[in-house]
């Protein structure tokens, strides 16, 4: 295979393309992580609320002291 001299314009173009692709990848990854954290927090809240209501009160309600 013959040696081809390096093309500086192609190098600049590829560097810019890689930079844009990596920026997009980082933004998408950050958004996915935010959504996953929100989903986990919502699920945890729902499970906690379900079991709190399912088990009811742990002690009987107090009677008011008065006449």
RAQUI-V904885 format. One record per residue. N is the residue number from 0. RES is the residue in one small letter. PSI is psi in degrees with one decimal (999 if undefined). BURIAL is # if it has 16 or more other C-alpha atoms within 10 Angstrom, else .. Layout:
N_RES_PSI_BURIAL + N_RES_PSI_BURIAL
This chain:
0_x_129.2_. + 1_x_148.2_. + 2_x_132.1_. + 3_x_133.5_. + 4_x_150.6_. + 5_x_142.8_. + 6_x_111.2_. + 7_x_-31.4_. + 8_x_-39.5_. + 9_x_-39.4_. + 10_x_-44.4_. + 11_x_-42.6_. + 12_x_-43.9_. + 13_x_-37.0_. + 14_x_-43.5_. + 15_x_-40.4_. + 16_x_-42.5_. + 17_x_-41.1_. + 18_x_-45.9_. + 19_x_-41.4_. + 20_x_-41.9_. + 21_x_-37.3_. + 22_x_-46.3_. + 23_x_-41.9_. + 24_x_-43.4_. + 25_x_-41.1_. + 26_x_-42.1_. + 27_x_-42.7_. + 28_x_-42.1_. + 29_x_-41.7_. + 30_x_-40.6_. + 31_x_-42.5_. + 32_x_-40.5_. + 33_x_-44.1_. + 34_x_-39.1_. + 35_x_-41.9_. + 36_x_-39.9_. + 37_x_-41.6_. + 38_x_-44.0_. + 39_x_-41.6_. + 40_x_-41.3_. + 41_x_-44.1_. + 42_x_-42.5_. + 43_x_-44.2_. + 44_x_-42.5_. + 45_x_-42.3_. + 46_x_-43.2_. + 47_x_-43.1_. + 48_x_-41.6_. + 49_x_-50.2_. + 50_x_-31.1_. + 51_x_-44.4_. + 52_x_-35.2_. + 53_x_-38.5_. + 54_x_-20.3_. + 55_x_-161.9_. + 56_x_147.7_. + 57_x_-21.5_. + 58_x_152.0_. + 59_x_152.8_. + 60_x_146.1_. + 61_x_143.7_. + 62_x_142.5_. + 63_x_139.4_. + 64_x_109.6_. + 65_x_176.0_. + 66_x_999_.
